[in-house]
Amino acid sequence: MYPEESGTIVGGTNEGVHMGTRAVVRICQSGGAVAIVLASFLYGVLPSGAAQSTTVTVGSDSQFTTALRSASSGSTIVVKDGTYRVGEINISKSLTIKAQNNRKAIFDGQKQKKFAFQFRGGSSNSLLQGLVIKNYKSTNNPSINPGAVLISTNNVQVLKNTISYNVGGGLVVYGKNVKVSENTIAYNGAGGIRAHTADGLQFSKNVVAYNNTGDFIYYGAQGSVAGIKLTKTNGANLSGNYFYRNNSTGLWVDMQSSSVTIDRNVSAENELHGIFYEISTKGTITNNVAVKNVGLGINMIGSNRSTINTNRVRNNQDIRHNGHYQMLVGDDARQCSNPNGSDCNSHNNTVNNNGAEVQIAGMPML
């Protein structure tokens, strides 16, 4: 016999309405919390203070701002076609923000807003999809608004967006297990993508082109700009991407990264190398095409325990060595070490079945 059947009811009633159904929950002296949860399950009533995820469609700046403020974690904001002039949006809850029609909802920072979106702590498992994000006043300083979209938390997805014509960087990833797929990242003033400590990054089917229009330094000890640059990142996978005519290296992995897979990418006509794997370890570089780059097709410097197999490397200019080589595997003069095993020396690498003229070991860094 339940307590309310035995006449031990205390505390009156708590009434709630959900989906048009009105239910009365009696709070019992014993097992009151259970009674509330049970009634919630049976009748669709949420306990007092519980948030509900919702889907809302917006069509103006004010509607978008209101929806962001009022949305609970897990909610979806659908953005209608049009131009939105909002920015510097800090997101600290899990949200889906997506265009009603891919790439027809345009977020324009007018070179006044510092960035469009920053996904911060609390916003893991968010999704950004189908937007055009342009003209934000990002910089090339990794500490000050380095991208139009910044991801500082884990498990965020960035899908089918166009991120372009921003003053500095396009996309910055500092979180782990982030998925970036089917985006166009182009014509940004600095690098297209910067990823730092972005372990588990999945970067696939993106077009990364014509970045570094601001002509920031992209070579030597001061260089930090590329189509995409990964630093101190473990277990990333970059596959099926197109890196084209960036004013820099196309794809650059650096600073003691480990276990990065680079597979089935095309890197063509970039202003320096097609693919650059520097001071890192356990890389897998396979089935890529690196053609007509100003530097080398594939350059591996100060890296070890890596594999370079079955790549097509052709017609790269190799300006440092007067066009003698298409691919280089060599030591780095600097002294360094890290727990992942990178020590600035080139050793225990496997190079097989590449359509290229290769120079192995001992060459100085470009």
Helices and strands as residue ranges (DSSP letters): G 3-6, E 9-18, E 21-28, H 32-43, E 55-58, H 61-70, E 75-79, E 82-84, E 89-91, E 95-99, E 105-108, E 117-119, E 127-129, E 131-134, E 147-151, E 157-159, E 162-164, E 169-173, E 179-181, E 184-186, E 193-196, E 202-204, E 207-209, E 226-231, E 237-239, E 242-244, E 249-254, E 261-263, E 266-268, E 275-278, E 284-286, E 289-291, E 298-301, E 307-309, E 312-314, G 319-321, E 327-330, E 350-352, E 358-360
